[in-house]
Amino acid sequence: MNVNRVKQILSSSADIEVKYNDSSVWIDQLNEDGKTATVHLRGPLEERTIVDIESLEEE
């Protein structure tokens, strides 16, 4: 995924499914470096992880 698409998803009110390593995640924020994002798994666990945005896939 590219930085512009991450920004579009973050500003959208739609529920857009994003996967990281075959797991469905929410994007919490685009980090200041413009290359990573903070995400957490959909569901009860809200452990946050920083990932490369290139490793995110839109379903």
KOLGU-4560 file (N, C-alpha, C; in nm, 3 decimals, padded with zeros to 5 digits):
<recs>
<n_xx: 00.085 n_yy: -00.117 n_zz: 00.000 ca_xx: 00.000 ca_yy: 00.000 ca_zz: 00.000 c_xx: 00.091 c_yy: 00.124 c_zz: 00.000 mol: A seq: 1 type: MET>
<n_xx: 00.042 n_yy: 00.230 n_zz: -00.058 ca_xx: 00.124 ca_yy: 00.353 ca_zz: -00.060 c_xx: 00.070 c_yy: 00.455 c_zz: 00.040 mol: A seq: 2 type: ASN>
<n_xx: 00.151 n_yy: 00.558 n_zz: 00.064 ca_xx: 00.120 ca_yy: 00.657 ca_zz: 00.167 c_xx: -00.010 c_yy: 00.731 c_zz: 00.137 mol: A seq: 3 type: VAL>
<n_xx: -00.038 n_yy: 00.760 n_zz: 00.011 ca_xx: -00.162 ca_yy: 00.831 ca_zz: -00.023 c_xx: -00.285 c_yy: 00.747 c_zz: 00.010 mol: A seq: 4 type: ASN>
<n_xx: -00.278 n_yy: 00.616 n_zz: -00.015 ca_xx: -00.392 ca_yy: 00.530 ca_zz: 00.015 c_xx: -00.413 c_yy: 00.518 c_zz: 00.166 mol: A seq: 5 type: ARG>
<n_xx: -00.305 n_yy: 00.512 n_zz: 00.242 ca_xx: -00.318 ca_yy: 00.509 ca_zz: 00.389 c_xx: -00.389 c_yy: 00.635 c_zz: 00.436 mol: A seq: 6 type: VAL>
<n_xx: -00.351 n_yy: 00.751 n_zz: 00.383 ca_xx: -00.416 ca_yy: 00.877 ca_zz: 00.421 c_xx: -00.564 c_yy: 00.875 c_zz: 00.384 mol: A seq: 7 type: LYS>
<n_xx: -00.598 n_yy: 00.821 n_zz: 00.266 ca_xx: -00.738 ca_yy: 00.814 ca_zz: 00.224 c_xx: -00.818 c_yy: 00.725 c_zz: 00.319 mol: A seq: 8 type: GLN>
<n_xx: -00.761 n_yy: 00.612 n_zz: 00.357 ca_xx: -00.831 ca_yy: 00.520 ca_zz: 00.447 c_xx: -00.852 c_yy: 00.586 c_zz: 00.583 mol: A seq: 9 type: ILE>
<n_xx: -00.749 n_yy: 00.654 n_zz: 00.633 ca_xx: -00.760 ca_yy: 00.719 ca_zz: 00.764 c_xx: -00.867 c_yy: 00.829 c_zz: 00.764 mol: A seq: 10 type: LEU>
<n_xx: -00.884 n_yy: 00.899 n_zz: 00.653 ca_xx: -00.981 ca_yy: 01.008 ca_zz: 00.647 c_xx: -01.121 c_yy: 00.961 c_zz: 00.607 mol: A seq: 11 type: SER>
<n_xx: -01.134 n_yy: 00.835 n_zz: 00.569 ca_xx: -01.262 ca_yy: 00.782 ca_zz: 00.524 c_xx: -01.350 c_yy: 00.739 c_zz: 00.642 mol: A seq: 12 type: SER>
<n_xx: -01.479 n_yy: 00.758 n_zz: 00.628 ca_xx: -01.572 ca_yy: 00.709 ca_zz: 00.731 c_xx: -01.614 c_yy: 00.565 c_zz: 00.702 mol: A seq: 13 type: SER>
<n_xx: -01.574 n_yy: 00.513 n_zz: 00.586 ca_xx: -01.610 ca_yy: 00.376 ca_zz: 00.549 c_xx: -01.526 c_yy: 00.275 c_zz: 00.626 mol: A seq: 14 type: ALA>
<n_xx: -01.578 n_yy: 00.155 n_zz: 00.638 ca_xx: -01.506 ca_yy: 00.045 ca_zz: 00.703 c_xx: -01.428 c_yy: -00.028 c_zz: 00.594 mol: A seq: 15 type: ASP>
<n_xx: -01.302 n_yy: 00.007 n_zz: 00.578 ca_xx: -01.218 ca_yy: -00.049 ca_zz: 00.472 c_xx: -01.129 c_yy: -00.156 c_zz: 00.532 mol: A seq: 16 type: ILE>
<n_xx: -01.142 n_yy: -00.278 n_zz: 00.482 ca_xx: -01.064 ca_yy: -00.388 ca_zz: 00.539 c_xx: -00.920 c_yy: -00.384 c_zz: 00.490 mol: A seq: 17 type: GLU>
<n_xx: -00.830 n_yy: -00.388 n_zz: 00.585 ca_xx: -00.686 ca_yy: -00.387 ca_zz: 00.557 c_xx: -00.625 c_yy: -00.508 c_zz: 00.625 mol: A seq: 18 type: VAL>
<n_xx: -00.533 n_yy: -00.574 n_zz: 00.555 ca_xx: -00.467 ca_yy: -00.693 ca_zz: 00.610 c_xx: -00.319 c_yy: -00.668 c_zz: 00.629 mol: A seq: 19 type: LYS>
<n_xx: -00.267 n_yy: -00.727 n_zz: 00.736 ca_xx: -00.123 ca_yy: -00.729 ca_zz: 00.762 c_xx: -00.090 c_yy: -00.873 c_zz: 00.799 mol: A seq: 20 type: TYR>
<n_xx: -00.003 n_yy: -00.936 n_zz: 00.722 ca_xx: 00.031 ca_yy: -01.078 ca_zz: 00.745 c_xx: -00.094 c_yy: -01.165 c_zz: 00.756 mol: A seq: 21 type: ASN>
<n_xx: -00.189 n_yy: -01.145 n_zz: 00.665 ca_xx: -00.314 ca_yy: -01.220 ca_zz: 00.659 c_xx: -00.407 c_yy: -01.198 c_zz: 00.778 mol: A seq: 22 type: ASP>
<n_xx: -00.379 n_yy: -01.098 n_zz: 00.861 ca_xx: -00.468 ca_yy: -01.064 ca_zz: 00.972 c_xx: -00.534 c_yy: -00.930 c_zz: 00.943 mol: A seq: 23 type: SER>
<n_xx: -00.661 n_yy: -00.920 n_zz: 00.977 ca_xx: -00.736 ca_yy: -00.797 ca_zz: 00.956 c_xx: -00.697 c_yy: -00.695 c_zz: 01.064 mol: A seq: 24 type: SER>
<n_xx: -00.660 n_yy: -00.574 n_zz: 01.020 ca_xx: -00.614 ca_yy: -00.471 ca_zz: 01.115 c_xx: -00.683 c_yy: -00.338 c_zz: 01.090 mol: A seq: 25 type: VAL>
<n_xx: -00.683 n_yy: -00.254 n_zz: 01.193 ca_xx: -00.723 ca_yy: -00.114 ca_zz: 01.182 c_xx: -00.596 c_yy: -00.032 c_zz: 01.174 mol: A seq: 26 type: TRP>
<n_xx: -00.595 n_yy: 00.068 n_zz: 01.088 ca_xx: -00.483 ca_yy: 00.162 ca_zz: 01.084 c_xx: -00.515 c_yy: 00.275 c_zz: 01.182 mol: A seq: 27 type: ILE>
<n_xx: -00.429 n_yy: 00.292 n_zz: 01.282 ca_xx: -00.451 ca_yy: 00.397 ca_zz: 01.382 c_xx: -00.395 c_yy: 00.530 c_zz: 01.336 mol: A seq: 28 type: ASP>
<n_xx: -00.276 n_yy: 00.526 n_zz: 01.278 ca_xx: -00.214 ca_yy: 00.651 ca_zz: 01.233 c_xx: -00.101 c_yy: 00.622 c_zz: 01.137 mol: A seq: 29 type: GLN>
<n_xx: -00.075 n_yy: 00.719 n_zz: 01.052 ca_xx: 00.044 ca_yy: 00.719 ca_zz: 00.968 c_xx: 00.153 c_yy: 00.786 c_zz: 01.050 mol: A seq: 30 type: LEU>
<n_xx: 00.267 n_yy: 00.722 n_zz: 01.062 ca_xx: 00.374 ca_yy: 00.777 ca_zz: 01.146 c_xx: 00.450 c_yy: 00.887 c_zz: 01.072 mol: A seq: 31 type: ASN>
<n_xx: 00.521 n_yy: 00.969 n_zz: 01.149 ca_xx: 00.586 ca_yy: 01.088 ca_zz: 01.094 c_xx: 00.686 c_yy: 01.058 c_zz: 00.983 mol: A seq: 32 type: GLU>
<n_xx: 00.744 n_yy: 00.939 n_zz: 00.985 ca_xx: 00.844 ca_yy: 00.906 ca_zz: 00.882 c_xx: 00.780 c_yy: 00.884 c_zz: 00.745 mol: A seq: 33 type: ASP>
<n_xx: 00.647 n_yy: 00.869 n_zz: 00.740 ca_xx: 00.577 ca_yy: 00.849 ca_zz: 00.614 c_xx: 00.596 c_yy: 00.712 c_zz: 00.554 mol: A seq: 34 type: GLY>
<n_xx: 00.665 n_yy: 00.623 n_zz: 00.625 ca_xx: 00.692 ca_yy: 00.488 ca_zz: 00.574 c_xx: 00.631 c_yy: 00.380 c_zz: 00.661 mol: A seq: 35 type: LYS>
<n_xx: 00.589 n_yy: 00.417 n_zz: 00.782 ca_xx: 00.531 ca_yy: 00.320 ca_zz: 00.874 c_xx: 00.398 c_yy: 00.371 c_zz: 00.926 mol: A seq: 36 type: THR>
<n_xx: 00.319 n_yy: 00.277 n_zz: 00.975 ca_xx: 00.189 ca_yy: 00.309 ca_zz: 01.034 c_xx: 00.174 c_yy: 00.230 c_zz: 01.163 mol: A seq: 37 type: ALA>
<n_xx: 00.095 n_yy: 00.285 n_zz: 01.254 ca_xx: 00.060 ca_yy: 00.213 ca_zz: 01.375 c_xx: -00.074 c_yy: 00.146 c_zz: 01.350 mol: A seq: 38 type: THR>
<n_xx: -00.081 n_yy: 00.015 n_zz: 01.376 ca_xx: -00.203 ca_yy: -00.062 ca_zz: 01.350 c_xx: -00.235 c_yy: -00.147 c_zz: 01.473 mol: A seq: 39 type: VAL>
<n_xx: -00.361 n_yy: -00.194 n_zz: 01.480 ca_xx: -00.396 ca_yy: -00.296 ca_zz: 01.579 c_xx: -00.494 c_yy: -00.392 c_zz: 01.515 mol: A seq: 40 type: HIS>
<n_xx: -00.494 n_yy: -00.516 n_zz: 01.567 ca_xx: -00.581 ca_yy: -00.620 ca_zz: 01.516 c_xx: -00.726 c_yy: -00.584 c_zz: 01.542 mol: A seq: 41 type: LEU>
<n_xx: -00.813 n_yy: -00.620 n_zz: 01.447 ca_xx: -00.956 ca_yy: -00.603 ca_zz: 01.471 c_xx: -00.995 c_yy: -00.706 c_zz: 01.576 mol: A seq: 42 type: ARG>
<n_xx: -01.078 n_yy: -00.666 n_zz: 01.670 ca_xx: -01.121 ca_yy: -00.758 ca_zz: 01.774 c_xx: -01.090 c_yy: -00.704 c_zz: 01.912 mol: A seq: 43 type: GLY>
<n_xx: -01.099 n_yy: -00.792 n_zz: 02.012 ca_xx: -01.087 ca_yy: -00.747 ca_zz: 02.150 c_xx: -00.945 c_yy: -00.701 c_zz: 02.189 mol: A seq: 44 type: PRO>
<n_xx: -00.844 n_yy: -00.754 n_zz: 02.125 ca_xx: -00.707 ca_yy: -00.716 ca_zz: 02.160 c_xx: -00.672 c_yy: -00.585 c_zz: 02.091 mol: A seq: 45 type: LEU>
<n_xx: -00.621 n_yy: -00.491 n_zz: 02.167 ca_xx: -00.586 ca_yy: -00.362 ca_zz: 02.107 c_xx: -00.437 c_yy: -00.336 c_zz: 02.115 mol: A seq: 46 type: GLU>
<n_xx: -00.357 n_yy: -00.442 n_zz: 02.109 ca_xx: -00.213 ca_yy: -00.425 ca_zz: 02.109 c_xx: -00.171 c_yy: -00.358 c_zz: 01.978 mol: A seq: 47 type: GLU>
<n_xx: -00.099 n_yy: -00.249 n_zz: 01.990 ca_xx: -00.060 ca_yy: -00.173 ca_zz: 01.873 c_xx: 00.079 c_yy: -00.214 c_zz: 01.825 mol: A seq: 48 type: ARG>
<n_xx: 00.096 n_yy: -00.211 n_zz: 01.694 ca_xx: 00.222 ca_yy: -00.251 ca_zz: 01.632 c_xx: 00.256 c_yy: -00.149 c_zz: 01.525 mol: A seq: 49 type: THR>
<n_xx: 00.384 n_yy: -00.121 n_zz: 01.508 ca_xx: 00.429 ca_yy: -00.034 ca_zz: 01.399 c_xx: 00.476 c_yy: -00.123 c_zz: 01.284 mol: A seq: 50 type: ILE>
<n_xx: 00.420 n_yy: -00.097 n_zz: 01.166 ca_xx: 00.450 ca_yy: -00.180 ca_zz: 01.049 c_xx: 00.485 c_yy: -00.091 c_zz: 00.930 mol: A seq: 51 type: VAL>
<n_xx: 00.560 n_yy: -00.146 n_zz: 00.834 ca_xx: 00.585 ca_yy: -00.076 ca_zz: 00.709 c_xx: 00.455 c_yy: -00.070 c_zz: 00.630 mol: A seq: 52 type: ASP>
<n_xx: 00.422 n_yy: 00.048 n_zz: 00.576 ca_xx: 00.295 ca_yy: 00.058 ca_zz: 00.503 c_xx: 00.297 c_yy: -00.028 c_zz: 00.377 mol: A seq: 53 type: ILE>
<n_xx: 00.414 n_yy: -00.057 n_zz: 00.324 ca_xx: 00.421 ca_yy: -00.143 ca_zz: 00.206 c_xx: 00.375 c_yy: -00.286 c_zz: 00.234 mol: A seq: 54 type: GLU>
<n_xx: 00.373 n_yy: -00.325 n_zz: 00.362 ca_xx: 00.329 ca_yy: -00.459 ca_zz: 00.398 c_xx: 00.179 c_yy: -00.467 c_zz: 00.423 mol: A seq: 55 type: SER>
<n_xx: 00.109 n_yy: -00.355 n_zz: 00.414 ca_xx: -00.036 ca_yy: -00.353 ca_zz: 00.431 c_xx: -00.104 c_yy: -00.379 c_zz: 00.297 mol: A seq: 56 type: LEU>
<n_xx: -00.212 n_yy: -00.458 n_zz: 00.300 ca_xx: -00.287 ca_yy: -00.490 ca_zz: 00.178 c_xx: -00.433 c_yy: -00.459 c_zz: 00.199 mol: A seq: 57 type: GLU>
<n_xx: -00.492 n_yy: -00.396 n_zz: 00.100 ca_xx: -00.636 ca_yy: -00.367 ca_zz: 00.105 c_xx: -00.711 c_yy: -00.485 c_zz: 00.047 mol: A seq: 58 type: GLU>
<n_xx: -00.820 n_yy: -00.524 n_zz: 00.112 ca_xx: -00.900 ca_yy: -00.637 ca_zz: 00.065 c_xx: -01.003 c_yy: -00.592 c_zz: -00.036 mol: A seq: 59 type: GLU>
</recs>
